[in-house]
Amino acid sequence: MGQQPDAARKARFQALSNYKNDQFQNLVPTPALAEGESMTKVLCDFFSKQPDAVPKQELPSVKTDLKNLSSTENVLVWFGHSSYFLQVDGKRFLVDPVFSGNASPVPGSVKAFPGTNNYQANDISNIDVLFISHDHWDHLDYLTIRQLKQKAQKVICGLGVAQHFEYWGWDKKKLAEKNWYECVDLGDGFRVTLTPARHFSGRLFTRNCSLWTSFVLETPAKKLFLGGDSGYGPHFKEIGARFGPFDLAILECGQYNKKWPYIHSLPEEVIPEVQELNARNFMPVHHSKFKLAQHPWYEPLEKVTRFAAAAGIPVTTPMIGEKADLNNLNKAWEKWWEALI
């Protein structure tokens, strides 16, 4: 379950402009549900049977040997949903890893789709930085974090999230928790800036006691935007103006619904986000592993690639485990999901 921020942390948070009434705040009003919707209606929809919400067959994947990559390779390997590995300019990063096969505190209740949980912590050697965008179950997985304890040299996360790691026995010296627009200098030309997102946090019934975030990762040769979970908002334009252009933006596109349009981006909103970030290429994530919404499992990929083609924007859509060469992002990607529809 983790642990909520302690009294000392809460006392420090009180002075922050994005913290009010013992909760972190979005930059703009962000109701959990659209006007006129209720949680009762949402739950009824969620537990009703929806066509193609779950794949009828195992999803394809590629097994890349992550332990023996050449140190000169600049690559991204996606593990499904919002979990991915990056090796850039010789450093190795891991983002929101969930390898337990479950995205819920109730075992077996939100299970990974067949074929999507082939990667485990043992497939990865030492990690220079572990990024955690927020503390929801599908981004911060205790069983995975426990297995990474000896592998990750540093954790970078939003304010309050490090409390979970301390509670789970991590060395405080490894933990860097920051507010939006605060930086972590990793040395050797690597710099991380936490940037806003439009979302929420919380692992049980208390919401927003820790901060949700996106990240700008600057390396000697690349500039990447790691989006985390976020609905559309003015922060994309601000981040683009301050840090763009980006070589690649990794953006949430999945688990959306017009009943909760402010906390998850709809496919038609992703293209404006890419444009406002001033990103040369983008990769949609937050799909193809867990059912957390009612749309067909393939719909995020189907829609966002169509919108990207219409806008003339390159999009990166690898299979789970397939290497994406960060030096050659504009390749034509196979629409692997079409064979499964």
VOBA-1610 file (N, C-alpha, C; in pm, whole numbers, padded with zeros to 5 digits, always signed):
BEGIN
Met+00081-00121+00000Met+00000+00000+00000Met+00085+00126+00000Gly+00206+00117+00054Gly+00288+00237+00066Gly+00250+00320+00187Gln+00290+00445+00187Gln+00266+00531+00303Gln+00247+00675+00257Gln+00152+00744+00317Gln+00128+00884+00284Gln+00241+00971+00341Pro+00260+01091+00285Pro+00366+01179+00334Pro+00355+01205+00484Asp+00469+01209+00550Asp+00472+01230+00694Asp+00453+01378+00728Ala+00449+01407+00856Ala+00420+01544+00901Ala+00526+01643+00855Ala+00651+01600+00853Ala+00759+01691+00811Ala+00743+01729+00664Arg+00709+01631+00581Arg+00687+01661+00440Arg+00567+01755+00423Lys+00459+01725+00489Lys+00339+01808+00476Lys+00366+01952+00519Ala+00448+01968+00621Ala+00482+02103+00667Ala+00558+02179+00558Arg+00647+02109+00487Arg+00721+02174+00377Arg+00629+02207+00261Phe+00532+02120+00235Phe+00441+02141+00122Phe+00355+02266+00140Gln+00328+02304+00265Gln+00234+02413+00291Gln+00273+02544+00222Ala+00400+02564+00200Ala+00448+02689+00141Ala+00441+02691-00011Leu+00401+02581-00072Leu+00404+02569-00217Leu+00278+02626-00281Ser+00293+02688-00397Ser+00179+02747-00466Ser+00084+02642-00524Asn+00132+02521-00548Asn+00047+02415-00603Asn+00001+02316-00495Tyr+00000+02362-00369Tyr-00048+02279-00257Tyr-00143+02362-00174Lys-00263+02312-00154Lys-00366+02387-00081Lys-00462+02288-00016Asn-00501+02319+00108Asn-00594+02233+00182Asn-00544+02089+00189Asp-00413+02076+00215Asp-00348+01945+00231Asp-00352+01860+00105Gln-00363+01924-00011Gln-00361+01850-00137Gln-00283+01927-00243Phe-00216+01852-00331Phe-00156+01914-00449Phe-00267+01949-00548Gln-00243+02054-00625Gln-00344+02109-00714Gln-00294+02108-00858Asn-00386+02089-00952Asn-00354+02109-01093Asn-00346+02258-01123Leu-00286+02291-01238Leu-00273+02431-01276Leu-00406+02494-01311Val-00500+02412-01359Val-00635+02459-01393Val-00735+02366-01326Pro-00859+02411-01304Pro-00959+02323-01242Pro-00972+02192-01317Thr-00971+02082-01241Thr-00968+01949-01303Thr-01061+01854-01226Pro-01190+01860-01254Pro-01280+01765-01189Pro-01251+01622-01234Ala-01277+01528-01147Ala-01251+01388-01181Ala-01341+01339-01293Leu-01463+01390-01298Leu-01561+01346-01397Leu-01617+01466-01472Ala-01667+01440-01592Ala-01732+01545-01669Ala-01862+01587-01601Glu-01906+01707-01634Glu-02029+01759-01576Glu-02146+01665-01607Gly-02225+01638-01504Gly-02342+01552-01521Gly-02316+01404-01502Glu-02188+01365-01488Glu-02156+01225-01467Glu-02142+01195-01318Ser-02162+01069-01283Ser-02148+01028-01144Ser-02062+00903-01137Met-02001+00880-01022Met-01917+00763-01006Met-02000+00635-01017Thr-02125+00639-00974Thr-02212+00522-00986Thr-02230+00483-01132Lys-02255+00581-01217Lys-02272+00554-01360Lys-02142+00503-01422Val-02031+00561-01380Val-01901+00519-01433Val-01873+00373-01396Leu-01900+00336-01270Leu-01874+00199-01226Leu-01965+00100-01297Cys-02090+00139-01318Cys-02183+00051-01392Cys-02132+00026-01532Asp-02082+00131-01598Asp-02026+00116-01732Asp-01901+00028-01729Phe-01818+00050-01627Phe-01691-00021-01621Phe-01712-00172-01611Phe-01810-00214-01535Phe-01832-00356-01514Phe-01928-00418-01615Ser-01978-00336-01708Ser-02059-00392-01816Ser-01966-00443-01926Lys-02012-00539-02002Lys-01929-00598-02106Lys-01919-00503-02225Gln-01796-00476-02267Gln-01771-00387-02379Gln-01699-00464-02490Pro-01740-00445-02616Pro-01677-00521-02724Pro-01530-00485-02742Asp-01446-00588-02751Asp-01303-00574-02782Asp-01225-00497-02676Ala-01277-00482-02557Ala-01201-00414-02452Ala-01076-00493-02414Val-01082-00623-02435Val-00969-00713-02407Val-00937-00789-02535Pro-00809-00806-02569Pro-00774-00880-02691Pro-00825-01024-02687Lys-00862-01074-02804Lys-00910-01212-02814Lys-00796-01312-02824Gln-00676-01263-02849Gln-00560-01351-02859Gln-00438-01282-02799Glu-00333-01357-02783Glu-00210-01305-02723Glu-00150-01195-02810Leu-00106-01087-02746Leu-00044-00978-02821Leu+00100-01016-02857Pro+00147-00974-02974Pro+00284-01007-03015Pro+00386-00926-02937Ser+00504-00980-02925Ser+00611-00908-02857Ser+00746-00957-02910Val+00848-00880-02879Val+00986-00914-02916Val+01068-00920-02788Lys+01157-01015-02778Lys+01242-01025-02659Lys+01379-00967-02691Thr+01404-00846-02645Thr+01532-00779-02666Thr+01622-00805-02546Asp+01745-00838-02572Asp+01844-00862-02465Asp+01891-00726-02413Leu+01829-00680-02306Leu+01859-00548-02252Leu+01990-00545-02174Lys+02036-00661-02131Lys+02159-00665-02053Lys+02284-00651-02140Asn+02270-00681-02268Asn+02388-00683-02355Asn+02377-00585-02471Leu+02305-00477-02450Leu+02302-00372-02550Leu+02440-00307-02562Ser+02475-00268-02682Ser+02597-00190-02698Ser+02580-00057-02627Ser+02684-00011-02561Ser+02675+00115-02486Ser+02656+00234-02578Thr+02679+00215-02709Thr+02663+00325-02804Thr+02522+00335-02860Glu+02436+00237-02829Glu+02299+00239-02882Glu+02213+00338-02804Asn+02137+00418-02877Asn+02035+00504-02817Asn+01900+00443-02851Val+01839+00377-02753Val+01718+00299-02782Val+01611+00321-02676Leu+01489+00292-02718Leu+01373+00285-02629Leu+01310+00149-02648Val+01276+00084-02538Val+01203-00044-02542Val+01081-00030-02453Trp+00966-00048-02514Trp+00837-00033-02444Trp+00793-00169-02393Phe+00739-00171-02269Phe+00693-00295-02207Phe+00541-00305-02200Gly+00471-00219-02272Gly+00326-00214-02261Gly+00282-00115-02156His+00161-00061-02173His+00106+00043-02086His+00205+00160-02080Ser+00245+00206-01963Ser+00333+00322-01951Ser+00474+00288-01907Ser+00512+00161-01918Ser+00644+00116-01873Ser+00739+00108-01992Tyr+00857+00168-01978Tyr+00954+00158-02085Tyr+01096+00182-02033Phe+01190+00133-02112Phe+01333+00141-02084Phe+01397+00233-02187Leu+01489+00315-02142Leu+01564+00404-02231Leu+01713+00386-02206Gln+01789+00376-02312Gln+01934+00392-02304Gln+01972+00506-02396Val+02027+00612-02337Val+02059+00733-02413Val+02197+00782-02372Asp+02284+00798-02470Asp+02418+00852-02446Asp+02489+00780-02331Gly+02465+00648-02324Gly+02538+00565-02228Gly+02472+00548-02092Lys+02365+00622-02064Lys+02292+00605-01937Lys+02163+00527-01960Arg+02120+00457-01856Arg+02003+00369-01865Arg+01894+00419-01770Phe+01773+00428-01825Phe+01660+00483-01750Phe+01543+00384-01758Leu+01463+00381-01653Leu+01344+00298-01649Leu+01228+00384-01600Val+01115+00377-01670Val+01002+00465-01642Val+00880+00383-01604Asp+00823+00413-01487Asp+00695+00356-01440Asp+00684+00204-01465Pro+00780+00125-01419Pro+00776-00018-01449Pro+00669-00092-01370Val+00593-00176-01439Val+00495-00265-01375Val+00515-00404-01436Phe+00585-00490-01363Phe+00617-00624-01414Phe+00540-00734-01340Ser+00455-00698-01246Ser+00386-00800-01167Ser+00271-00865-01241Gly+00228-00805-01354Gly+00113-00859-01426Gly-00019-00814-01370Asn-00016-00716-01280Asn-00138-00671-01214Asn-00130-00521-01190Ala-00241-00451-01211Ala-00243-00305-01193Ala-00349-00266-01091Ser-00348-00335-00979Ser-00450-00313-00877Ser-00399-00365-00744Pro-00448-00311-00632Pro-00411-00366-00501Pro-00476-00502-00474Val-00574-00539-00556Val-00641-00668-00541Val-00584-00764-00645Pro-00504-00861-00605Pro-00440-00950-00701Pro-00541-01016-00794Gly-00509-01014-00924Gly-00593-01079-01022Gly-00709-00997-01072Ser-00726-00875-01020Ser-00844-00797-01059Ser-00822-00714-01185Val-00701-00668-01208Val-00668-00595-01332Val-00543-00662-01388Lys-00565-00770-01460Lys-00456-00853-01507Lys-00404-00806-01642Ala-00274-00823-01661Ala-00213-00790-01790Ala-00269-00880-01899Phe-00286-00824-02020Phe-00332-00902-02133Phe-00231-01013-02165Pro-00279-01126-02215Pro-00185-01233-02253Pro-00078-01183-02351Gly+00047-01218-02323Gly+00158-01179-02408Gly+00224-01048-02373Thr+00170-00977-02272Thr+00221-00843-02242Thr+00309-00836-02118Asn+00331-00949-02053Asn+00408-00945-01928Asn+00532-01034-01937Asn+00594-01035-02054Asn+00710-01121-02076Asn+00839-01065-02018Tyr+00843-00936-01991Tyr+00962-00874-01933Tyr+00948-00867-01781Gln+01059-00893-01713Gln+01064-00887-01568Gln+01187-00808-01525Ala+01195-00777-01398Ala+01309-00700-01347Ala+01441-00772-01374Asn+01440-00905-01376Asn+01563-00981-01401Asn+01616-00963-01542Asp+01533-00910-01633Asp+01578-00887-01771Asp+01661-00759-01784Ile+01670-00684-01676Ile+01736-00553-01680Ile+01853-00553-01582Ser+01966-00502-01627Ser+02079-00486-01535Ser+02065-00352-01464Asn+02172-00300-01413Asn+02164-00178-01333Asn+02103-00062-01410Ile+02023+00018-01339Ile+01953+00134-01395Ile+02012+00259-01330Asp+02049+00356-01413Asp+02101+00481-01358Asp+01990+00562-01290Val+01873+00570-01354Val+01763+00647-01297Val+01631+00574-01318Leu+01556+00562-01211Leu+01418+00511-01216Leu+01325+00631-01202Phe+01241+00654-01302Phe+01143+00761-01298Phe+01007+00705-01255Ile+00941+00774-01161Ile+00804+00740-01123Ile+00719+00866-01140Ser+00623+00862-01231Ser+00544+00982-01262Ser+00439+01011-01157His+00385+00909-01091His+00289+00928-00983His+00263+00793-00918Asp+00184+00792-00812Asp+00177+00670-00730Asp+00056+00581-00756His-00010+00596-00869His-00120+00504-00901His-00066+00363-00924Trp-00152+00264-00902Trp-00109+00124-00905Trp-00051+00082-01040Asp-00099+00142-01147Asp-00051+00103-01280Asp+00077+00176-01320His+00137+00251-01225His+00263+00321-01249His+00365+00294-01137Leu+00316+00269-01018Leu+00403+00239-00903Leu+00359+00105-00846Asp+00433+00001-00882Asp+00398-00136-00848Asp+00495-00189-00743Tyr+00443-00220-00626Tyr+00529-00258-00514Tyr+00616-00379-00545Leu+00557-00483-00604Leu+00634-00604-00631Leu+00751-00576-00726Thr+00727-00491-00824Thr+00834-00453-00916Thr+00939-00369-00846Ile+00895-00270-00769Ile+00988-00181-00700Ile+01077-00259-00604Arg+01022-00359-00539Arg+01100-00442-00447Arg+01214-00512-00523Gln+01187-00556-00645Gln+01289-00627-00723Gln+01394-00534-00781Leu+01364-00404-00787Leu+01457-00308-00844Leu+01545-00240-00739Lys+01526-00276-00615Lys+01591-00206-00505Lys+01742-00205-00517Gln+01801-00313-00563Gln+01946-00320-00576Gln+01995-00281-00715Lys+01902-00258-00808Lys+01940-00226-00946Lys+01940-00077-00976Ala+01850-00002-00915Ala+01835+00141-00947Ala+01929+00225-00861Gln+02009+00308-00926Gln+02103+00393-00854Gln+02037+00520-00800Lys+01932+00566-00867Lys+01862+00687-00825Lys+01717+00678-00867Val+01629+00734-00783Val+01486+00746-00814Val+01453+00895-00823Ile+01384+00934-00930Ile+01338+01072-00943Ile+01185+01068-00952Cys+01120+01145-00866Cys+00975+01141-00857Cys+00923+01275-00806Gly+00791+01290-00806Gly+00728+01409-00754Gly+00726+01411-00602Leu+00704+01528-00545Leu+00700+01545-00401Leu+00602+01447-00336Gly+00646+01385-00229Gly+00562+01294-00154Gly+00572+01149-00196Val+00609+01124-00322Val+00616+00987-00371Val+00732+00911-00306Ala+00839+00982-00272Ala+00954+00915-00209Ala+00917+00854-00074Gln+00809+00902-00012Gln+00767+00844+00116Gln+00739+00694+00100His+00681+00654-00013His+00657+00512-00037His+00789+00435-00037Phe+00888+00488-00105Phe+01018+00420-00116Phe+01086+00411+00021Glu+01078+00516+00100Glu+01136+00512+00234Glu+01067+00405+00319Tyr+00936+00400+00309Tyr+00858+00301+00384Tyr+00895+00159+00343Trp+00931+00142+00216Trp+00969+00010+00163Trp+01119-00018+00181Gly+01188+00070+00254Gly+01325+00039+00294Gly+01434+00088+00201Trp+01403+00179+00110Trp+01506+00231+00020Trp+01596+00332+00091Asp+01719+00339+00048Asp+01815+00436+00099Asp+01770+00577+00058Lys+01754+00666+00155Lys+01711+00802+00125Lys+01805+00875+00030Lys+01933+00836+00032Lys+02029+00903-00055Lys+02001+00878-00203Lys+01926+00773-00233Lys+01893+00742-00373Lys+01773+00820-00424Leu+01700+00885-00335Leu+01569+00940-00369Leu+01576+01091-00393Ala+01526+01134-00506Ala+01517+01277-00538Ala+01371+01309-00570Glu+01302+01374-00476Glu+01163+01413-00500Glu+01158+01565-00515Lys+01092+01610-00623Lys+01096+01750-00658Lys+00957+01801-00694Asn+00947+01934-00697Asn+00824+02001-00742Asn+00838+02031-00891Trp+00727+02070-00952Trp+00730+02110-01093Trp+00831+02223-01115Tyr+00907+02209-01220Tyr+01010+02304-01265Tyr+01134+02304-01176Glu+01146+02207-01087Glu+01273+02186-01019Glu+01354+02081-01095Cys+01485+02088-01079Cys+01576+02010-01163Cys+01662+01915-01080Val+01707+01811-01147Val+01808+01720-01093Val+01920+01714-01196Asp+02040+01759-01158Asp+02157+01753-01245Asp+02225+01619-01224Leu+02227+01536-01327Leu+02287+01403-01317Leu+02434+01403-01354Gly+02486+01518-01397Gly+02624+01528-01437Gly+02646+01478-01579Asp+02762+01506-01633Asp+02802+01459-01766Asp+02706+01505-01875Gly+02641+01620-01855Gly+02550+01672-01957Gly+02409+01619-01949Phe+02373+01549-01843Phe+02238+01496-01823Phe+02165+01581-01719Arg+02043+01618-01753Arg+01964+01703-01663Arg+01817+01664-01674Val+01750+01656-01560Val+01607+01622-01555Val+01531+01737-01490Thr+01424+01780-01553Thr+01335+01881-01496Thr+01197+01821-01482Leu+01141+01830-01362Leu+01002+01788-01344Leu+00911+01897-01398Thr+00808+01858-01472Thr+00718+01952-01536Thr+00573+01913-01507Pro+00481+02007-01522Pro+00342+01978-01483Pro+00275+01870-01568Ala+00175+01811-01508Ala+00080+01723-01575Ala-00058+01757-01519Arg-00161+01713-01587Arg-00298+01738-01539Arg-00360+01604-01503His-00350+01569-01375His-00392+01436-01334His-00427+01439-01186Phe-00397+01332-01113Phe-00420+01324-00968Phe-00338+01209-00915Ser-00337+01191-00784Ser-00259+01083-00724Ser-00340+01018-00613Gly-00285+00911-00557Gly-00349+00843-00445Gly-00360+00694-00468Arg-00326+00616-00365Arg-00330+00471-00376Arg-00451+00410-00306Leu-00513+00484-00217Leu-00634+00431-00152Leu-00743+00538-00163Phe-00792+00588-00051Phe-00906+00679-00055Phe-00867+00826-00043Thr-00743+00853-00006Thr-00697+00992+00007Thr-00627+01033-00121Arg-00680+01135-00186Arg-00626+01179-00314Arg-00529+01296-00297Asn-00434+01301-00389Asn-00351+01419-00414Asn-00260+01458-00298Cys-00222+01361-00215Cys-00127+01392-00108Cys+00017+01386-00158Ser+00037+01335-00280Ser+00168+01340-00345Ser+00150+01398-00485Leu+00261+01435-00547Leu+00255+01509-00672Leu+00268+01416-00793Trp+00188+01442-00894Trp+00198+01376-01025Trp+00279+01468-01116Thr+00353+01408-01210Thr+00446+01491-01286Thr+00477+01431-01422Ser+00527+01515-01509Ser+00596+01472-01631Ser+00743+01509-01613Phe+00826+01470-01711Phe+00970+01495-01700Phe+01026+01543-01833Val+01118+01635-01826Val+01202+01670-01941Val+01340+01610-01915Leu+01381+01521-02002Leu+01512+01455-01990Leu+01604+01511-02099Glu+01706+01583-02056Glu+01805+01639-02148Glu+01935+01562-02132Thr+01986+01509-02244Thr+02111+01435-02245Thr+02210+01512-02334Pro+02334+01468-02343Pro+02427+01541-02429Pro+02380+01555-02573Ala+02300+01458-02624Ala+02261+01461-02765Ala+02110+01467-02788Lys+02028+01442-02685Lys+01884+01430-02706Lys+01807+01514-02605Lys+01683+01546-02644Lys+01589+01609-02552Lys+01457+01535-02564Leu+01415+01474-02452Leu+01298+01386-02451Leu+01195+01439-02350Phe+01067+01425-02386Phe+00959+01457-02294Phe+00893+01328-02251Leu+00894+01300-02122Leu+00834+01180-02065Leu+00705+01222-01996Gly+00592+01196-02060Gly+00469+01264-02025Gly+00395+01218-01901Gly+00415+01093-01855Gly+00332+01044-01746Gly+00186+01042-01787Asp+00095+01047-01691Asp-00048+01055-01718Asp-00091+01201-01715Ser-00172+01242-01814Ser-00215+01381-01815Ser-00330+01401-01911Gly-00430+01477-01867Gly-00527+01530-01959Gly-00469+01649-02031Tyr-00539+01691-02137Tyr-00493+01807-02213Tyr-00506+01933-02128Gly-00412+02024-02143Gly-00416+02148-02066Gly-00312+02246-02116Pro-00310+02367-02059Pro-00217+02471-02105Pro-00071+02442-02074His-00045+02344-01990His+00093+02315-01954His+00175+02264-02073Phe+00112+02200-02170Phe+00189+02150-02284Phe+00253+02265-02361Lys+00176+02371-02383Lys+00230+02487-02455Lys+00343+02553-02376Glu+00326+02562-02244Glu+00428+02622-02158Glu+00556+02539-02160Ile+00542+02407-02151Ile+00661+02321-02152Ile+00731+02329-02287Gly+00653+02332-02395Gly+00713+02345-02527Gly+00789+02476-02543Ala+00731+02584-02491Ala+00796+02715-02502Ala+00925+02720-02421Arg+00927+02654-02305Arg+01043+02662-02217Arg+01153+02563-02253Phe+01116+02447-02308Phe+01215+02340-02324Phe+01226+02285-02467Gly+01126+02310-02551Gly+01129+02254-02685Gly+01238+02315-02771Pro+01260+02256-02890Pro+01191+02139-02944Pro+01243+02009-02883Phe+01158+01906-02889Phe+01192+01774-02838Phe+01218+01678-02953Asp+01314+01590-02934Asp+01335+01483-03033Asp+01221+01383-03029Leu+01169+01357-02909Leu+01060+01261-02892Leu+00977+01300-02771Ala+00846+01293-02786Ala+00754+01309-02673Ala+00680+01178-02652Ile+00684+01127-02531Ile+00614+01003-02496Ile+00488+01044-02419Leu+00372+01018-02480Leu+00247+01077-02434Leu+00140+00971-02408Glu+00067+00992-02301Glu-00045+00905-02268Glu-00151+00909-02378Cys-00195+00790-02419Cys-00308+00778-02511Cys-00372+00642-02486Gly-00463+00638-02394Gly-00529+00513-02359Gly-00594+00525-02223Gln-00692+00440-02196Gln-00768+00440-02070Gln-00846+00571-02055Tyr-00888+00626-02166Tyr-00963+00752-02169Tyr-01113+00722-02179Asn-01191+00824-02152Asn-01336+00816-02165Asn-01390+00958-02158Lys-01491+00988-02234Lys-01548+01123-02231Lys-01616+01153-02099Lys-01634+01049-02016Lys-01687+01071-01881Lys-01580+01128-01788Trp-01452+01106-01821Trp-01343+01165-01741Trp-01241+01230-01836Pro-01281+01335-01906Pro-01198+01391-02013Pro-01085+01482-01966Tyr-01080+01515-01838Tyr-00981+01613-01792Tyr-00854+01548-01738Ile-00859+01420-01702Ile-00746+01355-01637Ile-00672+01256-01727His-00730+01225-01843His-00663+01142-01944His-00689+01203-02081Ser-00587+01207-02164Ser-00601+01268-02296Ser-00678+01178-02391Leu-00770+01236-02466Leu-00839+01167-02573Leu-00747+01163-02696Pro-00762+01064-02784Pro-00671+01054-02900Pro-00664+01181-02983Glu-00777+01249-02999Glu-00776+01371-03080Glu-00704+01487-03012Glu-00675+01474-02882Glu-00602+01579-02811Glu-00451+01557-02816Val-00408+01438-02849Val-00265+01407-02846Val-00189+01486-02953Ile-00246+01500-03071Ile-00177+01574-03177Ile-00155+01720-03138Pro-00256+01792-03085Pro-00227+01928-03035Pro-00120+01930-02927Glu-00115+01828-02843Glu-00009+01823-02742Glu+00129+01814-02807Val+00141+01729-02908Val+00268+01715-02979Val+00308+01848-03042Gln+00212+01913-03105Gln+00240+02040-03171Gln+00279+02148-03071Glu+00210+02153-02958Glu+00241+02256-02858Glu+00373+02229-02787Leu+00408+02103-02773Leu+00539+02069-02716Leu+00653+02097-02814Asn+00618+02111-02942Asn+00719+02126-03048Asn+00807+02001-03052Ala+00739+01885-03062Ala+00809+01757-03068Ala+00817+01708-03212Arg+00932+01659-03251Arg+00952+01612-03388Arg+00887+01476-03412Asn+00868+01401-03305Asn+00812+01267-03314Asn+00746+01238-03180Phe+00651+01146-03177Phe+00591+01111-03049Phe+00559+00962-03045Met+00546+00913-02924Met+00511+00773-02902Met+00393+00767-02806Pro+00281+00707-02847Pro+00166+00693-02757Pro+00185+00573-02664Val+00158+00592-02536Val+00165+00484-02437Val+00036+00481-02355His+00036+00401-02248His-00082+00388-02160His-00192+00305-02226His-00152+00207-02306His-00247+00122-02376His-00187-00018-02391Ser-00271-00112-02435Ser-00228-00246-02479Ser-00167-00334-02371Lys-00207-00313-02244Lys-00164-00407-02140Lys-00273-00431-02035Phe-00342-00326-01993Phe-00445-00337-01891Phe-00575-00275-01939Lys-00686-00332-01897Lys-00817-00272-01924Lys-00854-00182-01807Leu-00845-00052-01827Leu-00882+00046-01726Leu-00990+00141-01777Ala-01039+00115-01898Ala-01145+00195-01958Ala-01227+00104-02049Gln-01327+00162-02117Gln-01421+00081-02193Gln-01393+00079-02343His-01296+00154-02391His-01272+00156-02535His-01209+00024-02581Pro-01224-00011-02709Pro-01152-00128-02761Pro-01003-00115-02736Trp-00937-00224-02705Trp-00796-00218-02665Trp-00708-00156-02773Tyr-00745-00174-02900Tyr-00664-00124-03012Tyr-00700+00018-03054Glu-00807+00072-03001Glu-00856+00202-03047Glu-00754+00315-03029Pro-00682+00324-02917Pro-00584+00433-02904Pro-00483+00436-03019Leu-00429+00320-03054Leu-00332+00313-03163Leu-00398+00343-03298Glu-00514+00288-03319Glu-00584+00307-03447Glu-00614+00455-03470Lys-00666+00521-03368Lys-00707+00661-03383Lys-00587+00755-03391Val-00493+00739-03299Val-00385+00838-03291Val-00293+00829-03413Thr-00275+00709-03470Thr-00193+00700-03591Thr-00266+00764-03709Arg-00397+00752-03714Arg-00473+00817-03821Arg-00466+00968-03809Phe-00480+01019-03687Phe-00472+01163-03666Phe-00331+01215-03697Ala-00228+01137-03661Ala-00091+01179-03687Ala-00064+01185-03837Ala-00114+01086-03911Ala-00095+01086-04056Ala-00160+01208-04119Ala-00280+01242-04072Ala-00351+01358-04126Ala-00275+01487-04098Ala-00206+01492-03985Ala-00131+01613-03948Ala+00012+01612-03999Gly+00055+01501-04060Gly+00192+01491-04110Gly+00296+01483-04001Ile+00260+01421-03888Ile+00351+01410-03773Ile+00398+01266-03759Pro+00528+01240-03757Pro+00577+01103-03738Pro+00538+01048-03601Val+00504+00919-03598Val+00464+00855-03473Val+00537+00723-03460Thr+00583+00692-03342Thr+00659+00570-03312Thr+00567+00471-03242Thr+00550+00351-03302Thr+00455+00253-03248Thr+00515+00112-03248Pro+00617+00087-03170Pro+00677-00047-03168Pro+00586-00148-03097Met+00610-00275-03127Met+00552-00381-03046Met+00619-00381-02909Ile+00557-00448-02814Ile+00620-00465-02684Ile+00756-00534-02704Gly+00860-00473-02647Gly+00993-00531-02654Gly+01074-00495-02776Glu+01011-00438-02879Glu+01081-00404-03002Glu+01166-00278-02981Lys+01289-00280-03028Lys+01376-00165-03011Lys+01335-00051-03102Ala+01323+00069-03044Ala+01305+00191-03122Ala+01437+00266-03117Asp+01497+00286-03232Asp+01626+00353-03243Asp+01603+00504-03232Leu+01651+00564-03126Leu+01630+00707-03104Leu+01705+00793-03204Asn+01797+00732-03279Asn+01867+00805-03385Asn+01798+00792-03520Asn+01691+00711-03525Asn+01620+00689-03652Asn+01471+00673-03623Leu+01412+00776-03565Leu+01273+00765-03521Leu+01172+00776-03634Asn+01212+00829-03748Asn+01115+00854-03854Asn+01095+00735-03947Lys+01133+00617-03905Lys+01109+00497-03985Lys+00959+00470-03992Ala+00918+00393-04091Ala+00778+00353-04104Ala+00754+00231-04016Trp+00664+00244-03920Trp+00635+00135-03828Trp+00518+00051-03877Glu+00532-00079-03862Glu+00423-00170-03895Glu+00308-00150-03798Lys+00186-00150-03849Lys+00067-00140-03762Lys+00032-00279-03712Trp+00108-00324-03614Trp+00101-00462-03568Trp-00035-00501-03511Trp-00109-00405-03459Trp-00237-00432-03396Trp-00346-00467-03498Glu-00328-00425-03623Glu-00433-00448-03723Glu-00455-00596-03750Ala-00350-00677-03737Ala-00363-00822-03761Ala-00444-00890-03653Leu-00469-00821-03541Leu-00539-00884-03427Leu-00682-00836-03413Ile-00725-00746-03500Ile-00861-00691-03491Ile-00960-00784-03562
//
